[in-house]
Amino acid sequence: MKLNFLAAGRLRMKKSIYVPDADRSETIDLPVSSALIRHKQGNVLFDTGCHPSVVDDAEGRWGPLAKVMKPTMNASETLLPSLACSGLEPGDIDIVVNSHFHPDHCGCNQFFKKATILAHAKEIEAANAPRAEAVGYLRDDWDYGQPIEPVSGEKDLFGDSSVVLVPLPGHTPGMLGALVSLDRDGWFLLASDAVSLRQNLDADEAPRNTWNVEQQLKTFQEIRRIEKSGATIICGHDDAQWRTLRKGSEGYE
């Protein structure tokens, strides 16, 4: 089995969203990523990043949200070109796992028409709730009419413990992570926005864009437990970590 990290966008946001004592005028650049897992039973994408149209017209796609998270990538830094560099096309993907339904994590769902989409049942419920758009669930990004398979608890994708989906609520009601076990390079927890920045986990401090702080702090405890068991925690938007990872066709096994 192989794990490849793929560029899927880049955003600029106010740093104070993640770091409480940051000046309100200070900004932070955040990578957006997808993870490709190649298993003998099928190819999995964990998150699909930003829709390519936001490179040129973020407001047209995201509306007012484009003022909160400003895309700064070029077209080559979106998911489909990144996937092509790994030798795959959208039709080669069998499963898409959305950690949650914010538009920087599910924006390219529409291109994976042959894939089964998995998301937590509570995330599906939240995205369908009244006024869901006001809290960042944009239907044009997460819902393209494909069937979405709900996940409730932990889910062993292939029945061999190599890819296990793990509920990590807090940032959103149905945040999902993926625990990936590789023969050579060991365990990785794809934490998505359960740990946006490593310093949030280390300081035990929930970002301002957290749905439920109490649940987020419990999730931090669980992630620290997983880390102590030997897993490498892959953060959702940590640029310092992103720079250290092997990316594109150079992956982990």
N, C-alpha and C positions, 0 to 999 in steps of 0.2 A: 504494500500500500504506500502511496505517496501523498504528500501534502505540499501544495504550492500556494503562496500568498500572492494575490493579484491586486494591482492598483485599480481602484474603482471610483476615484474622485479625490478632490481636495477642497477643504472649506476654510473660511476665516470667520471666527466668531469672537465675541467679547470674552476675554480671559476670566473675568469675574464670574462667569457662569460656572466655571470649574474651580477657580481659585478665589475664595471669598475675599482675601485681603488685596487682590489685584486692583489697580486703578481702573475705574469704569471706562476710561478711554483706551485702555490697553487691549490689544487683540492677540489671538493665538491661532496659528495655522495647524490644521488638523488633517491627517491623512484619512481617507476613506478606503476600506479594503474589502476584498472578498477572499475566501479560502476555497481552493479546489482540492477535493479529496478524491483520489483515484483508487477505488477498491475493485477487487476482481468481480464483485457483484454489480458494480455500477459506479458512475461518476456523480459526485455530490458537489454542489456549490453552497457554501455557507455565506449568505447575504449576497446581494447583487448590486450594491452601491447606488450611485446617482444616475438618473436618466441622462443620456448624452445631450439632450436638448438644453439642459441647464448651463452648458458651457457658453452658449450664445444668448439665451433668454431664460434666466432663472425665474424672473418674476412671472413670465408667461406660464411656467410650469408650476411653480410653488406659491405664487401670490405673495402675500405679506411675509411669509416665512423666509423668503429670499433676502430680506433685510436683516434677519437674525443669523442666518448661516449663508454666507456669500461664497459661491463656488469660485475657486481660483485655478482650477486645472485647465489644461488644454484637452482637445479631443482624444489624443493618444493616451491620456491618463485615465480614461474611462474603462469600464469592464470589458467590453467586447474586443477591443484591440489587445488588452492584456490577456484575455483568454486565447486569442488567436496565436499569441507568442508562445503559448503552451501547447500549440498544435491541435486545439479543439475548437469546434464551432458550437453554437447554442444547441443544435440538434443532438449533440453528443452528451448533453447533461440529462441524467435520469431523475435526479432529486434536487430540488432547491429548498434549503432550510432558511427561513427568515427568522433571524434572532428576534426581531420585532418589526413593526410596520411603519416606522418613520422613514421618510422618503430617501434618506441617504443610505438605507439598508435594504430597500426593496425596489429601487427605481427601475431596474432592468428586468424585473419579473416578466414583463410582456414578451421578451425575446425567447423565453424558454418554454415554448409551446408544447414540447413533448414531455416535459418534466412534471413530476408530482411535486406540489408545493406543500411544505410542512410548516406549521406555525402553532404556537400554544393556543389552546381553546380560549383562554382568558384574553389573549391578544386579539383574536378574531372578534370576540365579544366587544372589546374596547373600541376596535376600529369601526364597528357597526353601530356604536352608541350614538344617541342624539348629540349634536355639536362636536362630534369626534374631530372634525377638521380644525376646530379651534385649539386642540391640543396636539396637532401635528400629524393626524392621520389623513392623508390626502388620497381619496379613493382612486384617482387617476394613476397613482403609483402602485398601490398594493392590490387592487382588484381589477384583473383583466378577464374575468369570467372563467379562469381555470379553476378546477376543483382544488380546494385547499383542505388538506388532511389535518384535523386537529390533534394536537398532542396534549396530554393532561399531566402525566408524571414524567419520570425518566423514560426514555425510549432508546433501546438498543437497535440501531438502524439495520444492521445486517446479522444480528443474532450471534455475533462472535466477540462482542465487547470492544471492537476496534473503533467504533464511532457511537458514542452514547450522548443523546440530547439530555441536557440538565436544566430544569427550571431555575432561573436566577432573578426572581421578581424584585422590583424596586424602581428602576428607571422607568419601566412601564409595567402594567399588570402581568403581561405574559412574556417577559424577557426569557429567551432561551440561549443557553450556551451549548457548546459541543466539546466533549472530552474525546480527544483523538489519541489513540495508542499506536505508535510506530515501532517497528522492530529495531531499528538502528538508533533513531534519535529520541525515543522515549515518548512521554506524554505531553500533550499540549491541551490547555483549556482555552478554546476560542470563546472569550468572555463578552465580546461585543461591548455594548454600553453598560453592562453590569460593572465594568471597570473602564470608563472612558480614558482616564489618565492614570498612570501608575501611582501618582502622588495622592489621588483620591483614596486608593486602597491603603497606602502606607499611613496616611493621616487619619484614616477611618472617618472621612468627611464626605458626605454625599453632595454632588453638584447641585446647583440651583434648579436644573432642569429634571429633577427627580420627581417621579409621580408619588412615591410613598417612602419617606425617609426611614421609617422604622423597618420596613421590609428590606430596604437597600442595605442598612447596617447589618441585618441578619444575613443577607447575601454576601456581604464582605466577609463575615465570619466563615461562611461555608467555602468561599473561594480561598481563604487563607488555609483552611483545612485541606483542601484539594492540593494547594501548593506544597504544603508540608509533606504530602504523600508522594511528591516527586514531579508534579506537573509544572510545565512552564506556562505562565499566564500570558495570553495574548490580549492586549488591551484594544479597545475599540478605536481610539483616536490618538494614541500616544506617538508623537512624531519622533521622539528620541528612540523609542523602541523600534518603530517602523524602519528607521535608518539602519538598524543592526540586523534586520531579518533578511534571509535569502528570499529573493522575489522573482516572479515570473517563472521561467523554465528551470531556474536553479532552486530546487525545493528540498524537502526533508523526506526521509524514508524510515 
